[in-house]
Amino acid sequence: MTKFVTYELSGEIARIGIDDGKRNVMNERMLAGLHQALDHAEQEARAVLVAGREGIFSAGFDLQVFARRDPQEIHAMMRLGAELALRLFSFPLPVVVACTGHAYPMGAFLILASDYCVGTDGPYQIGLNEVAIGIAIPAFAIELARTTLAPHFFNRIVTGELLDPDDAQRAGYLDRLVAAADIDVVAKARAADLASHDLAAFRLTKSRVRGEATARIRRAIDDEITIENYRQLTSNKG
């Protein structure tokens, strides 16, 4: 882990906290810390709870990395993020997310990859806003969105529309909305409920439900998120 990613095992629940004191930007260090936390959880927990800081879950990938236009740096960040989303989507333990506020890519990808997401009721937005800032949405994220979101929201979301919590729940980002003061208690209770299930049955069911989408996401990552692709993209711009 890093100082921005905390890990606490409480009974059977591994709580992974994301807090960089600012916007919870997903750079290499943050993403590596989340992978390390999941390594621990996989060994000793029966469910995982991922929570952001008050007011924000994550502002997404570090835009300064894109601005520097170093293909190796961009590739490393994107690969870690894509692999993290896929890992959560196919994780052998139940994954609950506590969405504490704004969630943009890569934060929204983690919500899409979870098994259950509790969100706070408040003035914030969730979305895949790549197109709005001049970046094509990654193919792996499109597959995540296609699998998780309500079909009548899909085209709106993948072309950049940001949603408030009520619409985010209708779209399929959030499973439940609660007051900010209650989110940790409610998310822990849901994680505990899932942890009480037969994990072998859970894993097999999750594999059956998500297996085809997992394979599509795997192919999308391997085909698109390559150092050669980012070398070409950075050389073509500017």
Residue pairs with C-beta under 8 A, 6 or more apart in sequence:
1 7
1 33
1 36
1 37
2 29
2 30
2 32
2 33
4 18
4 19
4 20
4 24
4 29
4 30
4 33
5 16
5 17
5 18
5 30
5 33
5 34
5 36
5 37
6 15
6 16
6 17
6 19
7 14
7 15
7 16
7 17
7 37
7 40
7 41
8 14
8 15
8 17
9 15
9 40
9 41
9 44
9 45
10 188
11 192
12 45
12 46
12 47
12 192
12 195
13 45
13 46
13 47
13 48
13 49
13 188
13 191
13 192
13 195
14 37
14 40
14 41
14 44
14 45
14 47
14 48
14 49
15 49
15 51
15 188
16 34
16 37
16 38
16 41
16 48
16 49
16 50
16 51
17 51
17 52
17 53
18 24
18 30
18 34
18 50
18 51
18 52
18 53
18 57
18 58
19 52
19 53
20 30
20 53
21 53
23 56
23 58
23 59
24 30
24 52
24 53
24 56
24 57
24 58
24 59
24 107
25 58
25 59
25 60
25 61
25 62
26 58
26 59
26 60
26 61
26 62
26 77
26 81
26 106
26 107
27 61
27 62
27 65
27 77
28 73
28 76
28 77
28 80
31 77
31 80
31 81
31 84
31 106
32 80
34 50
34 84
35 80
35 83
35 84
35 87
38 48
38 84
38 87
38 88
38 91
41 48
41 93
42 91
42 92
42 93
45 93
45 195
46 93
46 94
46 195
46 199
47 93
47 94
47 95
47 96
47 191
47 192
47 194
47 195
48 91
48 93
48 94
48 95
48 96
48 191
49 96
49 97
49 98
49 187
49 188
49 191
50 88
50 95
50 96
50 97
50 98
50 110
50 114
51 97
51 98
51 100
51 183
51 184
51 187
52 58
52 98
52 99
52 100
52 101
52 103
52 107
53 100
53 101
54 100
54 101
54 180
55 100
55 101
55 102
55 124
56 100
56 101
56 102
56 103
56 124
57 97
57 98
57 99
57 100
57 101
57 102
57 103
57 107
57 110
57 111
58 102
58 103
58 104
58 106
58 107
58 110
59 102
59 104
59 107
60 103
60 104
60 105
60 106
60 107
60 108
61 77
61 78
61 81
61 105
61 106
62 77
63 133
65 73
65 74
65 77
66 74
66 135
69 234
69 237
69 238
70 234
71 227
71 230
71 231
71 233
71 234
72 227
72 230
74 230
74 234
75 225
75 226
75 227
75 229
75 230
78 138
78 225
78 230
79 221
79 225
81 106
81 109
82 138
82 140
82 221
82 225
83 221
84 106
84 110
85 106
85 109
85 110
85 112
85 113
85 140
85 141
85 144
85 217
86 113
86 140
86 214
86 217
86 218
86 221
88 95
88 110
88 113
88 114
89 112
89 113
89 144
89 210
89 213
89 214
89 217
90 206
90 207
90 210
90 214
92 199
92 203
92 206
93 195
93 199
94 115
94 116
94 191
94 194
94 195
94 197
94 202
95 113
95 114
95 115
95 116
96 114
96 115
96 116
96 117
96 118
96 187
96 190
96 191
96 194
97 110
97 111
97 114
97 116
97 117
97 118
97 187
98 117
98 118
98 119
98 183
98 184
98 187
99 111
99 117
99 118
99 119
99 120
99 126
99 173
99 174
100 120
100 180
100 183
101 120
101 122
101 124
102 124
102 125
102 126
103 110
103 111
103 124
103 125
103 126
103 127
103 173
104 125
104 126
104 127
104 128
104 129
104 162
105 128
105 129
105 130
105 137
105 141
107 126
108 126
108 127
108 128
108 173
109 141
109 144
111 117
111 126
111 173
111 174
112 141
112 144
112 145
112 147
112 148
112 149
112 173
113 144
115 194
115 206
116 175
116 176
116 190
116 194
117 173
117 174
117 175
117 176
118 174
118 175
118 176
118 177
118 178
118 183
118 186
118 187
118 190
119 126
119 165
119 168
119 169
119 173
119 174
119 176
119 177
119 178
119 183
120 165
120 177
120 178
120 179
120 180
120 183
121 165
121 177
121 178
121 179
121 180
122 165
122 180
123 164
124 164
124 165
125 162
125 163
125 164
126 162
126 163
126 165
126 168
126 173
126 174
127 157
127 160
127 161
127 162
127 163
128 137
128 141
128 145
128 157
128 158
128 160
129 160
129 162
130 136
130 137
130 138
130 160
131 137
131 158
131 159
131 160
132 160
137 158
138 220
138 224
138 225
139 220
139 223
139 224
140 217
140 220
140 221
140 224
140 225
142 158
142 220
143 213
143 216
143 217
143 220
144 213
144 217
145 154
145 157
145 158
146 154
146 213
147 210
147 213
148 172
148 173
149 157
149 171
149 172
149 173
150 170
150 171
150 172
153 163
153 167
153 170
153 171
153 172
157 163
157 171
163 171
163 173
165 174
165 177
166 177
168 174
169 175
169 176
169 177
176 186
176 190
178 186
194 202
207 214
